[in-house]
């Protein structure tokens, strides 16, 4: 009895301390006084849920690199496998710290396998035995408002219980339907399972996935990566995934990467190497939308190598090198009322299978040999060659920068699929082919953030290009240099601030215009930034820099500074 009284006092004291703080710090084993007030006095990892629950008016939980397991059931039941990290309104959970940071912007190297990776794992029982894993690593209960999870690897959830909520969303199950929902940002969601849907994520209306990698998850029924549950009529909202990568997810039925049940939006994202029986990249059951995205090298055993559409829309999307069963829409299988607009469908084993009624595709480029009845063809269709490039002027060529050479998900070497570059060159027939009226007003940029309204072919009109990428004739770069330093742009040796122009030869007849903005650092500055917006090799300090790289490099020995290179997320 005395021991129980002492434990109760300890927990009440911890809750009081947390509620009086706006931020709580956590490390795997804790530090110092373990009151969570600083990195040097961090809570131990088994207190994360107490930290989340301890806030009275919202706050932040900062979690240092390590592996953490949930410790409390989300419904206070005796069902051990309902143990999850349970979200609360206005509480933001951040991972990816080394344990010295004072700002979330200082986080680095928290990707999969990197030094500051912060793992939330559902492997709560016998290590490696999935039969006793948590149903969900993260649980977002109904009514949760303005919660956030940012900078974690979320893995090992196995949703295979006896009721639906225990069978969907192995990694994350966000059940909330609110006007200000939950945001999952900069997370890697991997190695999760959902029996009924959403191997990686089950998400309802007005909740958001941003800049996440959803990979290597599986489901039996709907949405190996993500199950977008439904549109909320009362709040006029639907779930959203933006700037995400859906990679190598699988489903034994509908939607390898995603399943749109009755709503859901995917913007500025990529579906690569996913597979399912129907809808290798995604299955549209009813509503749903994919815009400014890429679906490449996905596979369906039966229908819709990229998309199986019974409804929904696909706008300004690049649909390439996907594979399905014979004549069943390697690119798109459309039945019902699904509609493709401003997109490019090329290099699939079979481009488009049309069923249902009404127009199925309009203002899009599609590879020669497609078979769509006249009733399914809308205005503005462009037939392009089955070859990427060529000199025969009787054909129109897409001229992708570096297309993949294989169909489908290529299980023998899936990493190869990530090396393809579906940008287009200045010789592409896709330039300015789209209809501006079909692009939603909020989409003023392409998947890389380039303006959608560029006159890429010099005809005096600025229409969007077909597909996810807008050809950008001018590449803009910026650099800050120390006083006394020099930087070369072509034959120019630059020593002062200003805007400098150079032309470099590109593919075929394409030349690129480089616009370099140079500014000067103050003498006490410790670093400078190079931003390179085009996926083209760049060298600094005699080291090649490539896209998706974050590198710290020493500058010449005469300068006491460090250069940082950042490339866009996608």
N, C-alpha and C positions, 0 to 999 in steps of 0.2 A: 504493500500500500504506500509506504514511504517512497519507494522507487518510482511508482506511478505518479505520485504528487510532484516529485522532483522533475520528471520528464515533462509534465504538463507546464510547469513553470518555465522550463527551458524553451519550449516551443512558443509560449506566449511572449517570452522575452525576445525571441528571434523575430516574431511577427511585428512586435512593436518597433524594433530597430529598423526593419525593412520599410514599414509604413512611413517612418520619419525621413527616409531617404528617397531621392529621385532615381538613383542608379545603384545597382548591386553588382558586385564583381564575383566571379566564380572561377576557380581553377580545379583540376581533378582532385587534389588532396587538401585544398584550402591552405591558407597562410595566416601567420600571426594570430590575432585575436579571433579570426574567422567570423567577424560580424558583417562582412560583405561591403565595408565602407571604402575599400581601395584594393588595388592589386596586392599590396603587401598584407592586407587583412581579409583576403578573399574567403568566401564560403567554400566548403568542399562540394564536389560534384553531385553528391546525393541530396543536396538541398535546393536544386534548381526549382522544383515544383513549389517548395515553401517560399522561395524568392518570388516566383510569379504570383502566388496567392497572397503574398504579404502586403502588396501595394493597396492602398485605399483609393487613390485618385490617379492611378496609372504610373508608369515608370519604365525603366530599362534594366535588362539583365544582360551583362556582358560576360561572355563565356570564353575562356582561353582554350587553346588547342588541347585536344585529348578526346577520349571516348566516354560518352555519358549514357546512362540508361535511366528510363523513367522508373519512378518508385511508388506511384500512387495510382489507383484506378480512377478513371474519369467520372464514374458514376457511384463511387463509394460502395461498390458491390464486392462480393466475395469472389468474383470471377477474375482470377489473377491475370488472365490474358487481356483484360481491359485496362491494364496498366499502360498509361500514355503520358506524354507531356501535354497537359491540358492548357489551352490558351485562355486568356482573360482579356476583357475589354481594356483598351488603352495601354496594354503592357507589350513592350517591344523586346524581343529576344534576339541578341546579336552574337554571332560566333565569328571565328577567324582571327582571334587576337593571339599575339605572342605573350602578352601579359605586361606590356609596358606602355601601351597606347593611351592617349588622352582624347582621341577623336576617332569615330568609326571610319573616317576617310584614311586613316593611317594603316588600316589593315592591309595585309598583302600575303601572298603565298598560302591561301587557304583552300586551294583546289584539291581535287582527289589525289592523295599521295604526297601532298606538299607539307612543308614543315608546320604550318599553322592550321592544318585541316582540323575541323571541330566536328566530331561525329556524334549524332544522336542515333542510337541503335535500339532496335526492338528485340535484340537477342537477350532476353531477360532471364531465361532459364539455363538449361544445360547448353554450354557454348557449342554452336554448330548444329544443335538439334532444333530444327525449325518447328517441330510439333508443339513446343511450349513458348514460341515467340509471341510478343504482343500482337494483338490484332491491328493496332495502329501505333506508329511511333508518335505521331502528333494528332491530337483530337481538338477540333474547333467546335465547341458546343453551340447550339442554337442561341441566338441573342448576342453573340460576341461582336463587339463593335471596335473597329480600329486596332486590331491586333496585328503584330508583325513578327515574322521569323526571317532572319537575314544572315546569310553567311555560313550555313551548315551543310554537312553531308548527312542525309536522312536515309537510313537503310535498315533492312532486315525486319520490316513489318510483314506479318503473314495474316491477312484477313481471310480466314476460312472458318468462321464461326457458324452458329446455327440460325441466326437472324440476319437480315440484310445489313444493318449497320455494322455488324461484325464480319461481313463478307466483302466490304468495298473500301478501297483506299488503304492499302497496306502501309504505305509511307505516311500519307496525310489524309485525314478525313475531315473536311470542313463542312459541317452540317448547317452552319449559320446562314440565315437569310435576313440581312439587315441592310440599311441604307448606307452604312459606312463599314465595309466588310474587312476581312483579313487579307493581308498581303504576304505572300511567300516570295522572297527576293534573294537572288544570288545564291541559290541553294543547288546542291547536287542531290537528286532523288534517285536512288539506285538500289537494285537487288531487293525489291519489294514484290509482294504478290497480293492480288485481290481476286477471290473466287468469282464473285458476281460482277465486279466492275472496278476499274481504276486500280490496276496493279500498283502504280506509283501514287496516284492522287485521285481522290473523289472530291469534287468541288461543286458547290451550289452557287446560286446567283450572287452577283456583286462581290465576289472574292477574286483575287488576282494572283497569278503567277508571273513574276517579272525576272528576266535574265536568269532563268533556271536551266539546268541541264537535267533532263528526265531520261534516264538511260537504263537499259538492262532490267526492266520491270516486266512482269507477266500477269495476265489474267486469263480466266477460262471463258468469260462471256463478253464483256464490253470494255474496251479501252485499256490496252496493256500499259500505256503510259499514264493517260489521264481520262477520267470519266467526267465529262461536263454534264451535270445532272439536268438542270432546267432553267428556263427563263422565269423570273419572278414577276407576275402580272401586277402585284400590288405596288412594287417599287420600280417597275419598268426597267429592270436591270438583269444582266446575265453575266456568268463568269467569264474571265478573260485570261489568256496567256499571251504575253508580249515579250519579244526578244528572247525567246526560249529555243533550246535545241531538244528535239525528240529523237533519240538515237537508240537503235537496236532493241526497242521494246517489242514484245510479242503478245499475241492473243489467240486463243484457240477458237475464237468465233469472230467478233466484229470490232475492227479498229485496233491495229497494232500500236500506233502512236497515240491516237485519241478516239473517243466516241462522243459524238454530240447527240445527246438524248432529245432535248427539246430546247435548244439554245446553246450559247457558248461562242466565244470569239477567240481566234488565234491571229495575231498580228506580228509582222516583222520577225518571223520565226522560221525554223528549218525542221523538216521531217526527213531523216536520213537513216536508211537501213532498218526500218521497222517492218514487221510482217504479221499477217493475220490470215484467216480464211477468207474474209471479205473486208476490203478497205485496209490495205497494207499500212498506209500513212494514217488515214482517218475514215471513219464511217459516220455519215450524216443520217441519223434516223428520221429527223424531222427538220427542225431549224438548225442554224449554225452558220458560221462564217469564217473563212480563211482569207486574209488579205496581206499583200506585200510579203509573201512567204515563198519558200522553196520546198518542193516535195521531190526528192531524188533518191533513186536506188531503194525503193520500198517494194515489197512483194506481197501479193495475195494469192492464195492457193486457188481460189475460184474467181472472184469478181473484184475489180477496182484495185489495181496494183498500187496506185496512190490513193484515190478517193472513190468510195462507193457512196453515191448521193441519191437518197430518196427525197431530199429537200435541201435547203440551205443554198449558200452562194460561195463561189471561189472567185476572188477578184485580184488582178495583177499578181498572179502567182506563176512560178516557173515549175512545170510538171515534167520531169525528165528522167529517163533511164529506169522507169519502174516496170514491174513485171506482174502479169496475172495469168490465170488459166487461158487456154486458147480462145482467142477472139472475145475475151470478156473484159475488155477495157484495161489494158496495162496502165494507161494514164488515168482515165476516168470511166467508171461505170455509172451511168445515170439512168435512174428510173424515177417515177413520180414527178417532182417539180424542181429538181436541182438545176442550178444555172451557173455557167462558167463565163466570166467576162474579163476582158483586158489581159488575158493570160497567154502563155505559150505552152503547147503540148508537143513534145519532141523526143525522139529517141527511145520511146517505150516499145515493148514488144508488140503492143496493139494500142493505138492511140486513144480511141473513144468508142464506147458501146452505148448506143442510145436506145432507151425504152421509155415508156410513159407518154406524156403528151406535152405539146407546147415547145417553145424554144428552149434548147438545152445549152447552147453556146453562142456567143456573139462577141464581135470586136475582139477577136483573138487570133493568134497564129497557131496553125496546127500542121503537123507533118503530112506530106503527100501520102495518099493511099488510105486516108481515113474514110470511114463509112458511116455517115449520118444522114438520115432521111431529110428531105427538103423541109419537112415540118419542124425538124429540130434545129435547123440552121437559122440563126439570126443574121443581122447585117454585119458588115465589117470583118468578115473572115478572110484570113490571109493564108494561102497554102505555101509552105516552105519546104525546102529540100530535105531529104533524109541524110544528106551529108552536112557536116558542120560548116564547111567552107569550100570554096571552089572558084573556078574562073569561068564557068559556063554561064553566060549572061541570060540564058533562058530560065535559070533557076534563081530562087531567092534563098539565101543562106542565113542561118541564125548567128553564126560567128560568135560562139561562146569562147571565152578566154582559154579555159582548160576543161573541157567536158570529160566526165568519166567514160571509160571505154566498155564498162560491163553493165549488164542488166541486173536488176533486182538487188537483194541485200548482200550478195557476195560473202557468205558466211566464212569462207576460207581466209579472207583477208578484209574484214570489215573496216579497218582503219584506213584502207585505201580510199574509201568513199568520201572521207573528210578532206581529201586533197584536191577534189574537183573545184573549179572556179567557174560559176555560172554567170559571172559578169559578161557583158557584151562589148565588142570592139566597135570602132567607128564604121565598120563595113557591114554591120548587122542590119538585116531587114526588119528587125523588131523595133528600131528606133522610131519614135513618134507615131507608132501605129495605134495606140489606144485612144479611147474616147474619154475626154476629161469629165464628161457628165456622169460617167459610171463610177468614177473614183469618189468614195465618200469625202466630204468636205474637210474632214479632220486629217486626211492623208495627204499632206503637202510634200512629204519626202518618201524615198524608197527604203528598202531594207537596210541600207547602209547610212541613211540619213542625208542622202543627196536630194536636192530639190527635184520634185516630180515634173516641174514645168520648165524644162530646158529645151531650147531649139537644137536638138542634137544633129539634125540633118541639114540645117541651114536653109530651110524653106520659108522661114519667117513665122512659123507657128510653133507653139510650145505645148505639144500634146504629150501625155505620158507614154513611155515605151511599153510594149507588151512585156509582161512578166514582172519579176520582183525587183530587177535592177534597172536603174536609169543610166544611160550612157552619159558620162561626164567628161567633156573634152578638156576642161581645165582642172588640174590637180592642185589643190591648195595645201600648202604646208606652212608651218610656223616654227621658228626656232629663236631661242634667246641665247646670246653668247656673252662671255665675259669680256670686259674691255681689254684690247690688245690681242684677242683671239681672231682667227680668220676662219671662214668657211667657204667651200667651193661649190658653185652651182654651174655646171658645165665648164666653160672657160672663164667664168667670172670668179674673181677672188673678192670676197665680201668682208669688210672690216667694220661697217657701220650699219645702223638701223635703216630700214626702208623696205620697199616692196620690189622684188626682183623677179624677172621673167626669163624662162629658158624653154626651149623646145627639145624634146627627146624623141627618137624614133620608136614607133610601137610596132604592133603586129600588122602585116600586110602594108597597106598604104596609110595606116593610122599613125599620126604623130600626136604626142601628148604635150600640152602646154603646162609647164610647171610654174606656179606662182608661189614664191617663197617670201613670207613676211618675217623680217629679222628685227628683233628688239634687243636692247642691251640690258644686261643684268647690272644691278648696283654692285659695288665692290665687295659687300659683305654677303652677297647671295651664295647659298651653298649648293644650288642645283639649278638645272634648267630642263625644259620639256621640249621634246620633238613629237609632233603629232603628224602622222602620215596617213592620209585618208584613202589612198589607193593601194590595193593589194599587189604591190610591185616591190621587188627587192630594194632595200635601202641599206647603205653601209654607214656605220658610225664608229669611230675609233678602230677602224679596220675589222669590224665585226659585222656580218650580215644580219639585218633585222628582218623578221618575217611577221605576217599577220598573226594575231592571237598570242603575241609574245609580250611579256613584261620583264624587262631586263635592266639591271643596274650596271653601268659601265664607267670605268675610270676615264677621265679626260686626260689630255697630255700632262706629263709630270710637272709642267710649269704652272699648272693651275690646280688649286685646291678646291675641286668641285666634283660633283657626280652628275652624270646625265641620266635621265630616265626617259624611256621610250614607252609610249602608250599607243595601242591600236584599238579600234572600235571593238565592242563586244562581238558583233557578228561579222 
